[in-house]
């Protein structure tokens, strides 16, 4: 039998080995590249949390329900407000419902209460009035506790009368001037005496003063100091 030379057989073996080695290297390189591409692809994609995906969005927690009643607050400061005619007063005597009532200050400045009778409220602060009421009730009650709350502010008003479109009483809920008051009343009528308008003002001692107001000067920007602020219980007279 014919036998190939040993050297030629060795050459064939080496050729096959090199081909296989090259094929393995190419396959390994392809697998490594594929693995790196997959990793980079996964890294490029952000990981969504539950809040990002919108599945579990945070919801506002409702406030717990409460049965606590609202605290009653006085409309005015009890230590600074001066009671006037027409004001409504809520007078409460602790543990004495028959003595507790709401009253209005009469034109003479007097209020009437059970066991006390008539007592002057005009010109007093709520704190001063409740001290006087407590002193009066102490003659028939043991250590009475009185609270006075102004529930109707009707004395903070002014009156405008004469040749204006809408004369009458107006609430003084914010600072206004004489010119503002005339405007709020609808303006002057045709025959109003523009140079003879005046304000009647009563001071704390009951003395009345007359303050003149020249409408023609004010609207021209002359002598603007006479365009004073209106005060409670002022009477504006338009001849």
Phi, psi and omega in degrees: 000141182282132179243133179289151177300146183296327180293322180291324178296321178296321180296318179297320181297317179295321181297315181294321180296318181294320178297316179296320179297318179294319179297322179293319181296317180296318180296318180295319180295321179294319179294320180295319178296320179296320180294319179294323179294322179293320180294317180293326178294319179291325180291331182287339182269119178292149177273120183273128173277176179298323180289325179292323183285347177082007184279326183236062180293144180289138180244142180295134179277120181295148178293143180294145179289149179223146178256008181290126180290154179293142179287133180282126183243134178292145180288338181227159178288121185296339182267350185238337183282136179258123183293137180233176180297134178091349180293143175266131183240128175263109184253119183241125175253119187300127179066019177227074184298331181288339179263350181269129181199167176254128184230161175248143179285123182289166178303335178271005177083009185256148169238158181237131182226153177299145180069336181261320185085221182272139177212142183281129178248337183299131178087355179262156169275161177304323179294319179295320180294318181292331175293319179293321178294319179296321179295321180291320181285340181295346178285338181236347180234156179268115178049062179292141177247116186243138175235133179240123179236130177280112182254349178220109182267091182251349181277344179277075180211166176225165182239133175238130186221159179109218187274065172234163184293321183226080179289161177141189179273141179229139178290143179254078185271346177205161183298130175222157177262175178298320179296322176297317181297319179295319179295319180295334180277006178095359177094171183280150174278170186299324187261015179293140178273097191295336183266356186239022175289144178212162179244130174262119183234133180255126181275183185296336181270005180085003179277134183259135178239154183247120183246121184274152183219119180262103185298320183297320180294315185296315182291345176264000179081020181256136178051056184290346180297337181283350177276069187282168176281142178284139179247158178306138178073011172293148174239115178267122183249124179248098183296000000 
